[in-house]
Amino acid sequence: MDMDAILREGLPRLGPEADETALGRLRRYAGLLAEANRVMNLTAIEGEEEVARLHFLDCAALLALPEFAGRTLLDVGSGAGFPGLVLKILRPELDVTLLDSLDKRVGFLRDTGEALGLEGLTCLHGRAEEASALREGFELVTSRAVAKLGVLCELCLPCVKPGGAFLAMKGPEPEAELEEAARAIRLLGGEAERVAFYTIPGTEITHSVVIVRKKTPTPPQYPRRWAQIKKTAL
C-alpha cells in the first residue's frame, strides 16, 4: 500500500480524520525526512509504508486521548518530530513547541515546519532540565523518548501547567515502569491517571500511553541536573 492509502485507512481507526492539506503535508514531511536521513541519523525506520505506520499512525494515536483543540503542547526530545510535528500537522490549531538537545535536529524541524507552511510551531534547541523558561507553561507535554518513565517525568512534568497532562508514549507493558516511577510522579506534583493501549492499524504492534495528570506545582528543586537524574532515581 502507498502512504496515502495507509493513512486514509488507518487514521479513522485511531480517531483523527485528516483532510487533503494534512495528507499532503505528511507526504512532504516523509520526503524531507528521507532526504535528511541520508546525511544525519534521524530515524532507523525507513520506507514509505514503515514511516506511515510506525511513525505517523503511531503518533496519531495520541489524538484519540484528551481534547487537543487549541491547546499548548510541548514535545520533549522531539528528534525527527515524533510525535509533536505529526500532531501539529493533523491538528494545526495546536500551539506546538518542539524541544531537542541536538542543534542539527532542531534545524531539520525548523526547516520542515517552514517548508510545510505551519504556523504556531516553535523549535527550540535545549534540554528540558535546563529550560526554566518553559516551566509550567504547557497544557500538554509529550515524549516518545526511550528513557525510563521516572526520568521522563522529572524532565517533563515541571513543564506541565497544573491541571494539564504529561503523555508518555511507551511499549506494550508499561506497568513495571509505572510502578517504579510512582514516587517520582508524586514528588513532582503528578498523579498517574490511566494507561491507554492501542494497536497500530495494519500491524500487530501494541503500544501504550501513560497519562500523568499534573495536580500541584512541581517543587522548585526539580528537575535536578542531568548528572543527578541519571545517577539517582527519585
Residue frames as a rotation matrix with the C-alpha (Angstrom) as fourth column:
MET 1
0.569 0.823 0.000 0.00
0.823 -0.569 0.000 0.00
0.000 0.000 -1.000 0.00
ASP 2
-0.255 -0.645 0.720 1.17
0.518 -0.720 -0.462 3.53
0.816 0.255 0.518 -0.67
MET 3
-0.929 -0.240 -0.282 1.32
0.360 -0.414 -0.836 6.16
0.084 -0.878 0.471 2.07
ASP 4
-0.671 0.729 0.139 -1.96
-0.686 -0.680 0.258 7.83
0.283 0.077 0.956 1.17
ALA 5
0.082 0.735 -0.674 -3.87
-0.290 0.664 0.689 4.54
0.953 0.139 0.268 1.31
ILE 6
-0.391 -0.312 -0.866 -2.29
0.672 0.545 -0.500 3.57
0.628 -0.778 -0.004 4.64
LEU 7
-0.993 -0.036 -0.109 -3.14
0.101 -0.733 -0.673 6.92
-0.056 -0.680 0.731 6.22
ARG 8
-0.480 0.877 -0.032 -6.66
-0.745 -0.388 0.542 7.14
0.462 0.284 0.840 4.77
GLU 9
0.172 0.521 -0.836 -7.42
0.012 0.847 0.531 3.68
0.985 -0.101 0.139 6.13
GLY 10
-0.281 -0.441 -0.852 -5.52
0.743 0.462 -0.484 3.91
0.608 -0.769 0.198 9.41
LEU 11
-0.919 -0.174 0.354 -6.20
-0.040 -0.852 -0.522 7.40
0.393 -0.494 0.776 10.75
PRO 12
-0.088 0.953 0.290 -10.02
-0.724 -0.261 0.639 6.98
0.684 -0.154 0.713 11.17
ARG 13
0.396 0.204 -0.895 -9.42
0.269 0.907 0.325 3.75
0.878 -0.370 0.304 13.07
LEU 14
-0.522 -0.658 -0.543 -7.36
0.759 -0.069 -0.647 5.70
0.388 -0.750 0.536 15.61
GLY 15
0.062 0.616 -0.785 -9.76
0.810 -0.491 -0.321 8.62
-0.584 -0.616 -0.529 15.87
PRO 16
-0.171 -0.149 -0.974 -8.35
-0.103 -0.980 0.168 11.60
-0.980 0.130 0.152 13.97
GLU 17
0.715 0.346 0.607 -9.53
0.599 0.142 -0.788 12.42
-0.359 0.927 -0.106 10.47
ALA 18
-0.369 -0.847 -0.382 -7.10
0.341 -0.506 0.792 14.05
-0.864 0.162 0.476 8.04
ASP 19
0.745 0.588 -0.315 -8.05
-0.045 -0.427 -0.903 16.45
-0.665 0.687 -0.292 5.27
GLU 20
0.822 -0.402 0.403 -6.19
0.530 0.285 -0.799 16.77
0.206 0.870 0.447 1.97
THR 21
0.603 -0.622 0.500 -3.94
-0.511 -0.782 -0.356 19.50
0.613 -0.041 -0.789 3.35
ALA 22
0.450 -0.411 0.793 -2.81
-0.772 0.267 0.577 17.31
-0.449 -0.871 -0.197 6.24
LEU 23
0.758 -0.151 0.634 -2.24
0.300 0.944 -0.134 14.30
-0.579 0.292 0.761 3.98
GLY 24
0.801 -0.472 0.367 -0.19
0.247 -0.299 -0.922 16.43
0.545 0.829 -0.123 1.60
ARG 25
0.478 -0.633 0.609 1.90
-0.804 -0.594 0.013 17.74
0.354 -0.496 -0.793 4.46
LEU 26
0.558 -0.259 0.789 2.54
-0.410 0.740 0.533 14.24
-0.722 -0.620 0.307 5.80
ARG 27
0.843 -0.263 0.469 3.70
0.527 0.579 -0.623 13.11
-0.107 0.772 0.627 2.34
ARG 28
0.645 -0.601 0.472 6.01
-0.128 -0.693 -0.709 16.11
0.754 0.397 -0.524 2.09
TYR 29
0.522 -0.403 0.752 7.28
-0.845 -0.123 0.520 15.52
-0.117 -0.907 -0.404 5.61
ALA 30
0.743 -0.220 0.632 8.11
0.108 0.971 0.212 11.90
-0.660 -0.089 0.746 4.73
GLY 31
0.774 -0.459 0.436 10.06
0.508 0.038 -0.861 13.06
0.379 0.888 0.262 1.69
LEU 32
0.508 -0.584 0.633 12.03
-0.548 -0.786 -0.286 15.66
0.665 -0.202 -0.719 3.66
LEU 33
0.625 -0.237 0.744 12.74
-0.633 0.404 0.661 13.08
-0.457 -0.883 0.103 6.37
ALA 34
0.813 -0.305 0.497 14.07
0.454 0.866 -0.210 10.56
-0.366 0.396 0.842 3.85
GLU 35
0.666 -0.567 0.485 16.25
0.229 -0.463 -0.856 13.22
0.710 0.681 -0.179 2.23
ALA 36
0.437 -0.490 0.755 17.69
-0.793 -0.606 0.065 14.48
0.426 -0.626 -0.653 5.53
ASN 37
0.805 -0.061 0.590 18.19
-0.366 0.732 0.575 10.94
-0.467 -0.679 0.567 6.84
ARG 38
0.834 -0.543 0.099 20.82
0.414 0.496 -0.763 10.35
0.366 0.677 0.638 4.16
VAL 39
0.032 -0.869 0.494 23.15
0.087 -0.490 -0.868 12.84
0.996 0.070 0.060 5.83
MET 40
-0.585 -0.205 0.785 22.10
-0.738 -0.267 -0.620 12.71
0.337 -0.942 0.005 9.50
ASN 41
-0.826 0.225 -0.516 20.82
0.313 0.945 -0.090 9.95
0.468 -0.236 -0.852 11.75
LEU 42
-0.593 0.689 0.416 17.19
-0.756 -0.654 0.005 10.97
0.276 -0.312 0.909 12.30
THR 43
0.359 0.771 0.527 15.40
-0.838 0.515 -0.183 7.62
-0.412 -0.375 0.830 12.24
ALA 44
-0.744 -0.560 0.365 16.15
-0.387 0.806 0.449 3.93
-0.545 0.193 -0.816 11.77
ILE 45
-0.010 0.835 0.550 12.68
0.456 0.493 -0.741 3.47
-0.890 0.243 -0.386 10.30
GLU 46
-0.670 -0.282 -0.686 12.77
-0.456 -0.573 0.681 3.94
-0.586 0.770 0.255 6.53
GLY 47
-0.910 0.368 0.193 10.47
0.382 0.556 0.738 3.31
0.164 0.745 -0.646 3.58
GLU 48
-0.644 0.688 0.336 7.07
-0.453 -0.696 0.557 4.78
0.617 0.206 0.760 2.82
GLU 49
0.255 0.823 -0.507 4.98
-0.006 0.526 0.850 2.06
0.967 -0.214 0.139 4.43
GLU 50
-0.102 -0.368 -0.924 7.10
0.891 0.380 -0.250 1.79
0.443 -0.849 0.289 7.57
VAL 51
-0.964 -0.257 0.073 7.17
0.211 -0.900 -0.381 5.56
0.164 -0.351 0.922 8.11
ALA 52
-0.384 0.899 0.211 3.42
-0.460 -0.384 0.800 5.81
0.800 0.210 0.562 7.55
ARG 53
0.465 0.628 -0.624 2.60
0.168 0.630 0.758 3.08
0.869 -0.458 0.187 10.04
LEU 54
0.226 -0.453 -0.862 5.38
0.909 0.416 0.020 3.12
0.350 -0.789 0.506 12.66
HIS 55
-0.872 -0.457 -0.175 5.79
0.490 -0.816 -0.307 6.89
-0.002 -0.353 0.935 12.83
PHE 56
-0.800 0.526 0.287 2.71
-0.356 -0.802 0.480 8.71
0.483 0.282 0.829 11.54
LEU 57
0.169 0.924 -0.342 -0.05
-0.117 0.363 0.924 6.36
0.979 -0.116 0.170 12.70
ASP 58
-0.126 -0.292 -0.948 1.75
0.860 0.444 -0.251 5.60
0.494 -0.847 0.196 15.95
CYS 59
-0.950 -0.274 -0.149 1.92
0.312 -0.835 -0.454 9.32
0.000 -0.478 0.878 16.81
ALA 60
-0.596 0.777 0.201 -1.63
-0.398 -0.504 0.766 10.00
0.697 0.377 0.610 15.60
ALA 61
-0.139 0.552 -0.822 -2.98
0.588 0.714 0.380 7.59
0.797 -0.431 -0.424 18.23
LEU 62
-0.820 -0.225 -0.526 -2.41
0.567 -0.442 -0.695 10.33
-0.076 -0.868 0.490 20.84
LEU 63
-0.883 0.451 0.131 -5.17
-0.381 -0.851 0.362 12.41
0.275 0.270 0.923 19.30
ALA 64
-0.092 0.870 -0.484 -7.79
0.102 0.492 0.865 9.94
0.991 0.030 -0.134 20.48
LEU 65
-0.428 -0.173 -0.887 -6.93
0.834 0.304 -0.461 10.74
0.349 -0.937 0.014 24.12
PRO 66
-0.268 0.395 -0.879 -7.51
0.601 -0.644 -0.473 14.17
-0.753 -0.655 -0.065 25.68
GLU 67
0.786 0.559 0.265 -9.05
0.575 -0.502 -0.646 17.10
-0.228 0.660 -0.716 23.84
PHE 68
-0.188 -0.979 0.077 -6.22
0.909 -0.144 0.392 18.63
-0.373 0.144 0.917 21.82
ALA 69
0.256 0.321 0.912 -8.04
0.811 -0.585 -0.022 21.51
0.527 0.745 -0.409 20.12
GLY 70
0.633 0.030 0.773 -6.50
-0.044 -0.996 0.075 24.89
0.773 -0.081 -0.630 20.88
ARG 71
0.932 -0.282 -0.227 -4.06
0.296 0.232 0.927 23.51
-0.209 -0.931 0.300 23.46
THR 72
0.458 -0.887 -0.054 -0.44
-0.865 -0.430 -0.259 24.45
0.207 0.166 -0.964 24.07
LEU 73
0.992 -0.097 0.085 1.81
0.085 0.987 0.136 21.42
-0.097 -0.128 0.987 23.64
LEU 74
0.243 -0.969 -0.035 5.50
-0.956 -0.245 0.161 20.79
-0.164 -0.006 -0.986 24.32
ASP 75
0.964 -0.054 -0.259 7.21
-0.025 0.956 -0.293 17.76
0.263 0.289 0.920 22.78
VAL 76
0.524 -0.791 0.316 10.35
-0.732 -0.229 0.642 16.89
-0.435 -0.568 -0.699 24.77
GLY 77
-0.414 -0.761 0.500 13.17
-0.239 0.620 0.747 15.15
-0.878 0.189 -0.439 22.93
SER 78
0.465 0.819 -0.336 11.32
-0.505 -0.067 -0.861 15.61
-0.727 0.570 0.382 19.66
GLY 79
-0.234 -0.634 0.737 14.09
0.292 0.678 0.675 14.14
-0.927 0.374 0.027 17.48
ALA 80
-0.932 -0.080 0.354 12.79
0.360 -0.083 0.929 13.98
-0.045 0.993 0.106 13.93
GLY 81
-0.736 0.658 0.160 9.43
-0.598 -0.743 0.302 15.40
0.318 0.126 0.940 15.08
PHE 82
-0.091 0.699 -0.709 7.68
0.025 0.714 0.700 12.45
0.996 0.046 -0.083 16.70
PRO 83
-0.249 0.835 0.490 5.09
0.940 0.331 -0.088 12.88
-0.235 0.439 -0.867 18.00
GLY 84
-0.220 0.251 -0.943 4.98
0.363 -0.876 -0.318 16.70
-0.905 -0.413 0.101 18.09
LEU 85
-0.774 -0.123 -0.621 5.26
-0.448 -0.586 0.675 17.54
-0.447 0.801 0.398 14.41
VAL 86
-0.846 0.530 -0.058 2.77
0.358 0.647 0.674 14.85
0.394 0.549 -0.737 13.38
LEU 87
-0.219 0.786 -0.578 0.29
0.909 -0.051 -0.414 16.19
-0.355 -0.616 -0.703 15.94
LYS 88
-0.390 0.009 -0.921 0.75
-0.042 -0.999 0.007 19.72
-0.920 0.041 0.390 14.61
ILE 89
-0.960 0.021 -0.278 0.11
-0.278 -0.004 0.960 18.60
0.020 1.000 0.009 11.03
LEU 90
-0.621 0.753 -0.217 -3.05
0.609 0.638 0.471 16.72
0.493 0.160 -0.855 12.00
ARG 91
0.464 0.728 -0.505 -4.27
0.885 -0.408 0.226 19.42
-0.041 -0.552 -0.833 14.41
PRO 92
-0.238 -0.676 0.697 -2.89
0.727 -0.600 -0.334 22.70
0.644 0.427 0.635 13.02
GLU 93
0.527 0.497 0.689 -4.78
-0.071 -0.783 0.618 24.73
0.847 -0.375 -0.378 15.64
LEU 94
0.754 -0.349 -0.557 -2.42
0.656 0.355 0.666 23.35
-0.035 -0.867 0.497 18.30
ASP 95
0.715 -0.653 0.249 0.29
-0.618 -0.757 -0.212 25.71
0.327 -0.003 -0.945 19.54
VAL 96
0.932 -0.336 -0.135 3.28
0.353 0.925 0.142 23.33
0.077 -0.180 0.981 19.45
THR 97
0.485 -0.869 0.097 6.83
-0.874 -0.480 0.077 23.67
-0.020 -0.123 -0.992 20.76
LEU 98
0.884 -0.310 -0.349 9.41
0.197 0.926 -0.323 21.07
0.423 0.217 0.879 19.75
LEU 99
0.613 -0.684 0.396 12.40
-0.777 -0.431 0.458 20.74
-0.142 -0.589 -0.796 22.09
ASP 100
0.906 -0.396 -0.150 15.56
0.342 0.893 -0.292 18.79
0.250 0.213 0.945 21.30
SER 101
0.690 -0.685 -0.232 19.09
0.050 -0.274 0.960 18.81
-0.722 -0.674 -0.155 22.68
LEU 102
-0.246 -0.795 0.555 20.80
0.694 0.255 0.673 18.40
-0.676 0.551 0.489 19.27
ASP 103
-0.229 0.122 -0.966 21.03
-0.252 -0.966 -0.062 21.54
-0.940 0.229 0.252 17.17
LYS 104
-0.917 -0.158 -0.367 21.07
-0.385 0.107 0.917 19.79
-0.105 0.982 -0.159 13.79
ARG 105
-0.645 0.764 0.017 17.80
0.762 0.642 0.078 18.03
0.049 0.063 -0.997 14.60
VAL 106
-0.018 0.619 -0.785 16.25
0.486 -0.681 -0.548 21.34
-0.874 -0.392 -0.288 15.62
GLY 107
-0.586 -0.270 -0.764 17.43
-0.474 -0.650 0.594 22.77
-0.657 0.710 0.253 12.29
PHE 108
-0.960 0.278 0.010 15.68
0.194 0.643 0.741 19.95
0.200 0.714 -0.671 10.46
LEU 109
-0.292 0.903 -0.314 12.47
0.911 0.163 -0.378 20.53
-0.290 -0.397 -0.871 12.43
ARG 110
-0.123 0.200 -0.972 12.56
0.069 -0.975 -0.209 24.28
-0.990 -0.093 0.106 11.79
ASP 111
-0.818 -0.253 -0.517 13.23
-0.472 -0.217 0.854 23.85
-0.328 0.943 0.058 8.07
THR 112
-0.842 0.538 0.045 10.48
0.504 0.754 0.421 21.23
0.193 0.378 -0.906 7.78
GLY 113
-0.146 0.810 -0.568 7.94
0.745 -0.288 -0.601 23.40
-0.651 -0.511 -0.562 9.58
GLU 114
-0.272 -0.029 -0.962 8.70
-0.354 -0.926 0.128 26.27
-0.895 0.375 0.242 7.21
ALA 115
-0.961 -0.133 -0.242 8.54
-0.273 0.326 0.905 24.01
-0.042 0.936 -0.349 4.14
LEU 116
-0.637 0.768 -0.073 5.12
0.757 0.640 0.131 22.75
0.147 0.028 -0.989 5.25
GLY 117
-0.501 0.423 0.755 3.80
-0.016 -0.877 0.481 26.25
0.865 0.229 0.446 5.89
LEU 118
0.136 0.540 -0.830 2.99
0.830 0.395 0.393 25.56
0.540 -0.743 -0.395 9.53
GLU 119
-0.204 -0.117 0.972 2.18
-0.314 -0.932 -0.178 28.49
0.927 -0.342 0.154 11.81
GLY 120
0.580 0.393 0.714 2.17
-0.779 0.011 0.627 28.29
0.238 -0.920 0.312 15.59
LEU 121
0.865 -0.406 -0.293 5.21
0.420 0.907 -0.016 26.00
0.273 -0.110 0.956 15.64
THR 122
0.634 -0.704 0.319 8.31
-0.766 -0.628 0.137 26.77
0.104 -0.331 -0.938 17.73
CYS 123
0.756 -0.481 -0.445 11.51
0.345 0.869 -0.355 24.74
0.557 0.115 0.823 17.50
LEU 124
0.744 -0.434 0.507 13.93
-0.656 -0.617 0.435 25.07
0.124 -0.656 -0.744 20.42
HIS 125
0.181 -0.791 -0.585 17.46
0.084 0.605 -0.792 23.79
0.980 0.094 0.176 21.00
GLY 126
-0.248 -0.291 0.924 17.95
-0.857 -0.379 -0.349 22.87
0.452 -0.879 -0.155 24.63
ARG 127
-0.745 -0.022 -0.666 17.50
0.238 0.924 -0.298 20.38
0.623 -0.381 -0.684 27.43
ALA 128
0.243 0.969 0.044 14.27
0.256 -0.108 0.961 20.13
0.936 -0.222 -0.274 29.38
GLU 129
0.440 -0.076 -0.895 16.02
0.890 0.164 0.424 20.13
0.114 -0.983 0.140 32.77
GLU 130
-0.590 -0.719 -0.367 17.71
0.732 -0.669 0.134 23.43
-0.341 -0.190 0.921 31.91
ALA 131
-0.645 0.389 0.657 14.77
0.402 -0.559 0.726 25.16
0.650 0.732 0.204 30.21
SER 132
-0.729 0.327 -0.602 13.44
0.565 -0.210 -0.798 27.23
-0.387 -0.921 -0.031 33.13
ALA 133
-0.813 0.420 -0.403 11.53
-0.520 -0.836 0.177 29.50
-0.262 0.353 0.898 30.73
LEU 134
-0.519 0.618 -0.590 9.29
-0.341 0.484 0.806 26.54
0.784 0.620 -0.040 29.83
ARG 135
-0.974 0.039 -0.222 8.36
0.210 0.518 -0.830 25.73
0.083 -0.855 -0.512 33.43
GLU 136
-0.426 0.897 -0.118 4.62
0.604 0.185 -0.775 25.10
-0.674 -0.401 -0.620 33.89
GLY 137
-0.592 0.098 -0.800 3.96
-0.449 -0.864 0.226 26.72
-0.670 0.493 0.555 30.54
PHE 138
-0.734 0.236 -0.636 2.05
-0.553 0.336 0.763 23.99
0.393 0.912 -0.116 28.69
GLU 139
0.174 0.895 0.410 -1.29
-0.971 0.224 -0.077 22.26
-0.161 -0.385 0.909 28.98
LEU 140
0.982 0.082 0.173 0.10
-0.051 0.982 -0.181 19.09
-0.185 0.168 0.968 27.37
VAL 141
0.037 -0.987 -0.159 3.62
-0.954 -0.083 0.289 17.68
-0.299 0.141 -0.944 27.28
THR 142
0.964 0.257 -0.070 4.50
-0.264 0.889 -0.375 14.64
-0.034 0.380 0.924 25.18
SER 143
-0.059 -0.998 -0.031 7.54
-0.936 0.045 0.349 12.42
-0.347 0.049 -0.937 24.88
ARG 144
0.926 0.253 -0.280 8.35
-0.351 0.850 -0.392 9.40
0.139 0.461 0.876 22.76
ALA 145
0.057 -0.996 0.073 11.83
-0.919 -0.081 -0.387 9.07
0.391 -0.045 -0.919 24.25
VAL 146
0.256 -0.042 -0.966 13.32
-0.035 0.998 -0.052 5.73
0.966 0.047 0.254 25.26
ALA 147
-0.724 -0.539 0.431 14.22
-0.409 -0.167 -0.897 6.84
0.555 -0.826 -0.100 28.80
LYS 148
-0.654 0.478 -0.587 12.51
0.703 0.670 -0.238 5.21
0.279 -0.568 -0.774 31.75
LEU 149
0.228 0.903 0.365 9.25
0.633 -0.422 0.649 6.75
0.740 0.083 -0.668 32.88
GLY 150
0.576 -0.031 -0.817 10.64
0.762 -0.343 0.550 8.12
-0.297 -0.939 -0.174 36.14
VAL 151
-0.537 -0.827 -0.163 13.34
0.633 -0.524 0.570 10.02
-0.557 0.203 0.805 34.26
LEU 152
-0.586 0.380 0.716 10.84
0.599 -0.391 0.698 11.30
0.546 0.838 0.001 31.70
CYS 153
0.510 0.829 -0.231 8.54
0.763 -0.311 0.567 12.52
0.398 -0.465 -0.791 34.47
GLU 154
0.222 -0.484 -0.846 11.33
0.688 -0.538 0.488 14.54
-0.691 -0.690 0.213 36.08
LEU 155
-0.819 -0.547 0.174 12.15
0.487 -0.500 0.716 16.10
-0.305 0.671 0.676 32.71
CYS 156
-0.683 0.575 0.450 8.58
0.408 -0.210 0.888 16.69
0.605 0.791 -0.092 31.55
LEU 157
0.139 0.855 -0.499 6.22
0.947 0.034 0.321 17.21
0.291 -0.517 -0.805 34.50
PRO 158
-0.333 -0.269 -0.904 7.84
0.639 -0.769 -0.006 20.52
-0.693 -0.580 0.428 35.56
CYS 159
-0.995 -0.085 -0.051 6.79
0.016 -0.639 0.769 21.94
-0.098 0.765 0.637 32.17
VAL 160
-0.442 0.897 0.012 3.11
0.637 0.304 0.708 20.98
0.632 0.320 -0.706 32.60
LYS 161
-0.545 0.395 0.739 0.64
-0.578 -0.816 0.010 23.52
0.607 -0.422 0.673 33.96
PRO 162
-0.884 0.353 0.305 -1.35
-0.090 0.512 -0.854 22.31
-0.458 -0.783 -0.421 36.98
GLY 163
0.167 0.986 -0.009 -4.44
-0.405 0.060 -0.912 20.65
-0.899 0.156 0.409 35.58
GLY 164
0.318 -0.144 -0.937 -2.61
-0.943 0.048 -0.328 19.65
0.092 0.988 -0.120 32.41
ALA 165
0.854 0.050 0.517 -1.15
-0.152 0.976 0.158 16.26
-0.497 -0.213 0.841 31.50
PHE 166
-0.262 -0.924 -0.278 2.07
-0.870 0.102 0.482 14.53
-0.417 0.369 -0.831 30.54
LEU 167
0.850 0.527 0.006 1.57
-0.446 0.725 -0.525 11.86
-0.281 0.444 0.851 27.85
ALA 168
-0.206 -0.968 0.144 4.42
-0.789 0.252 0.561 9.35
-0.579 0.002 -0.815 27.79
MET 169
0.604 0.368 -0.707 4.46
-0.757 0.543 -0.364 7.02
0.250 0.755 0.606 24.78
LYS 170
-0.234 -0.641 0.731 5.53
-0.826 0.528 0.199 3.57
-0.514 -0.557 -0.653 25.89
GLY 171
-0.814 -0.171 -0.555 5.62
-0.471 0.754 0.458 -0.06
0.341 0.634 -0.694 24.80
PRO 172
-0.096 0.875 -0.475 3.04
-0.233 0.444 0.865 -2.81
0.968 0.193 0.162 25.36
GLU 173
0.411 0.196 -0.890 3.91
0.705 0.551 0.446 -3.47
0.578 -0.811 0.089 29.02
PRO 174
-0.102 -0.473 0.875 4.41
-0.085 -0.872 -0.482 -0.18
0.991 -0.123 0.049 30.90
GLU 175
0.780 0.621 -0.076 3.22
0.039 0.073 0.997 -1.46
0.625 -0.780 0.033 34.28
ALA 176
0.411 -0.689 -0.597 6.65
0.910 0.352 0.220 -2.12
0.058 -0.633 0.772 35.81
GLU 177
-0.586 -0.623 0.519 7.93
0.619 -0.757 -0.210 1.31
0.523 0.198 0.829 34.77
LEU 178
0.072 0.715 0.696 4.81
-0.134 -0.684 0.717 2.95
0.988 -0.145 0.046 36.13
GLU 179
0.855 0.204 -0.476 5.20
0.388 0.357 0.850 1.22
0.343 -0.912 0.226 39.48
GLU 180
0.001 -0.966 -0.259 8.88
0.998 0.018 -0.062 2.19
0.065 -0.258 0.964 39.60
ALA 181
-0.655 -0.258 0.710 8.02
0.406 -0.913 0.043 5.83
0.637 0.316 0.703 38.80
ALA 182
0.307 0.932 -0.194 5.20
0.713 -0.090 0.696 6.15
0.631 -0.352 -0.692 41.37
ARG 183
0.253 -0.264 -0.931 7.29
0.850 -0.399 0.344 8.03
-0.463 -0.878 0.123 43.95
ALA 184
-0.797 -0.602 0.049 8.76
0.533 -0.662 0.527 10.37
-0.284 0.446 0.849 41.35
ILE 185
-0.400 0.736 0.546 5.31
0.516 -0.311 0.798 11.21
0.757 0.601 -0.256 39.98
ARG 186
0.553 0.633 -0.542 4.07
0.789 -0.189 0.585 12.05
0.268 -0.751 -0.604 43.46
LEU 187
-0.051 -0.674 -0.737 7.13
0.774 -0.493 0.397 14.19
-0.631 -0.550 0.547 44.34
LEU 188
-0.885 -0.381 0.267 6.79
0.453 -0.576 0.680 16.13
-0.105 0.723 0.682 41.07
GLY 189
-0.655 0.688 -0.313 3.17
-0.437 -0.683 -0.586 17.06
-0.617 -0.246 0.747 41.68
GLY 190
-0.522 0.424 -0.740 1.60
-0.749 0.188 0.635 14.48
0.409 0.886 0.219 39.41
GLU 191
-0.145 0.519 0.842 -0.84
-0.558 0.660 -0.503 11.61
-0.817 -0.543 0.194 39.60
ALA 192
-0.986 -0.166 -0.013 -0.93
-0.113 0.607 0.787 8.59
-0.123 0.777 -0.617 37.30
GLU 193
-0.312 0.939 -0.145 -4.38
-0.860 -0.344 -0.378 8.87
-0.405 0.007 0.914 35.75
ARG 194
0.680 0.501 0.535 -4.56
-0.228 0.838 -0.496 5.90
-0.697 0.215 0.684 33.43
VAL 195
-0.617 -0.786 0.043 -2.80
-0.244 0.243 0.939 3.89
-0.748 0.569 -0.341 30.73
ALA 196
0.539 0.765 -0.353 -4.29
-0.571 0.024 -0.820 3.78
-0.619 0.643 0.450 27.23
PHE 197
-0.407 -0.630 0.661 -3.38
0.092 0.692 0.716 0.91
-0.909 0.352 -0.224 24.89
TYR 198
0.569 0.563 -0.600 -3.70
-0.587 -0.234 -0.775 0.93
-0.576 0.793 0.197 21.10
THR 199
0.083 -0.492 0.866 -2.70
0.546 0.750 0.374 -1.24
-0.834 0.442 0.331 18.16
ILE 200
-0.472 -0.324 -0.820 -1.14
-0.456 -0.707 0.541 0.42
-0.755 0.629 0.186 15.13
PRO 201
0.600 0.800 -0.010 -3.52
-0.412 0.298 -0.861 -0.21
-0.686 0.521 0.508 12.20
GLY 202
0.761 -0.250 -0.598 -2.20
-0.526 0.301 -0.795 -2.76
0.379 0.920 0.097 9.72
THR 203
-0.385 -0.904 -0.188 0.15
-0.493 0.374 -0.786 -4.30
0.780 -0.210 -0.589 12.28
GLU 204
0.489 0.454 -0.745 0.03
0.429 0.618 0.659 -6.45
0.759 -0.642 0.108 15.39
ILE 205
-0.602 -0.797 -0.052 2.09
0.514 -0.336 -0.789 -3.88
0.611 -0.502 0.612 17.32
THR 206
0.618 0.769 -0.164 0.52
0.592 -0.318 0.740 -2.66
0.517 -0.554 -0.652 20.55
HIS 207
-0.610 -0.746 0.267 1.81
0.375 -0.569 -0.732 0.45
0.698 -0.346 0.627 22.28
SER 208
0.235 0.669 -0.705 0.65
0.965 -0.072 0.254 2.42
0.119 -0.740 -0.662 25.30
VAL 209
-0.205 -0.239 0.949 0.35
0.058 -0.971 -0.232 5.98
0.977 0.008 0.213 26.52
VAL 210
-0.263 0.061 -0.963 0.85
0.957 0.145 -0.252 6.65
0.124 -0.988 -0.097 30.21
ILE 211
0.125 0.424 0.897 -1.25
0.258 -0.887 0.384 9.68
0.958 0.183 -0.220 31.17
VAL 212
-0.385 -0.334 -0.861 0.06
0.919 -0.054 -0.390 11.59
0.083 -0.941 0.328 34.19
ARG 213
0.536 0.670 0.514 -2.11
0.555 -0.738 0.384 14.44
0.637 0.080 -0.767 35.43
LYS 214
-0.664 -0.721 0.196 -0.40
0.363 -0.541 -0.759 17.48
0.653 -0.433 0.621 36.97
LYS 215
0.271 0.823 -0.499 -2.19
0.834 0.059 0.549 18.09
0.482 -0.564 -0.670 40.28
THR 216
0.862 -0.067 -0.503 0.01
0.299 -0.733 0.611 20.64
-0.409 -0.677 -0.612 42.03
PRO 217
0.769 -0.623 -0.147 3.02
-0.577 -0.576 -0.579 22.81
0.275 0.530 -0.802 41.07
THR 218
0.580 -0.667 -0.468 6.34
0.512 0.745 -0.428 20.96
0.634 0.008 0.773 40.88
PRO 219
0.792 -0.351 -0.500 8.61
0.378 -0.363 0.852 21.82
-0.480 -0.863 -0.155 43.86
PRO 220
0.866 -0.379 -0.325 11.38
-0.490 -0.767 -0.413 24.26
-0.093 0.517 -0.851 42.83
GLN 221
0.018 -0.933 0.360 14.23
-0.652 0.262 0.711 21.79
-0.758 -0.248 -0.603 43.42
TYR 222
-0.198 -0.024 0.980 13.05
0.512 0.850 0.124 19.71
-0.836 0.526 -0.156 40.44
PRO 223
0.931 -0.270 -0.247 14.18
0.177 0.923 -0.340 18.92
0.320 0.273 0.907 37.84
ARG 224
0.577 -0.813 -0.075 17.69
0.052 -0.055 0.997 18.25
-0.815 -0.579 0.010 39.10
ARG 225
0.000 -0.682 -0.732 20.80
-0.912 -0.300 0.280 18.45
-0.410 0.668 -0.622 36.95
TRP 226
0.575 0.284 -0.767 21.09
-0.704 0.649 -0.287 15.73
0.417 0.705 0.573 34.30
ALA 227
-0.428 -0.818 -0.385 24.03
-0.415 0.556 -0.720 14.05
0.803 -0.149 -0.577 36.04
GLN 228
-0.770 0.211 0.602 21.94
-0.583 0.151 -0.798 13.70
-0.259 -0.966 0.007 39.20
ILE 229
0.305 0.941 -0.146 18.88
-0.909 0.242 -0.339 12.45
-0.284 0.236 0.929 37.31
LYS 230
0.327 -0.261 -0.908 20.99
-0.573 0.709 -0.410 9.73
0.751 0.655 0.083 35.64
LYS 231
-0.659 -0.750 -0.062 22.76
-0.375 0.399 -0.837 8.75
0.652 -0.528 -0.544 38.85
THR 232
-0.951 0.304 -0.059 19.85
0.174 0.366 -0.914 8.56
-0.256 -0.879 -0.401 41.29
ALA 233
-0.469 0.863 0.187 16.18
0.398 0.018 0.917 7.96
0.788 0.504 -0.353 40.58
LEU 234
-0.481 0.405 0.777 13.62
-0.725 -0.683 -0.092 9.87
0.494 -0.608 0.622 42.60
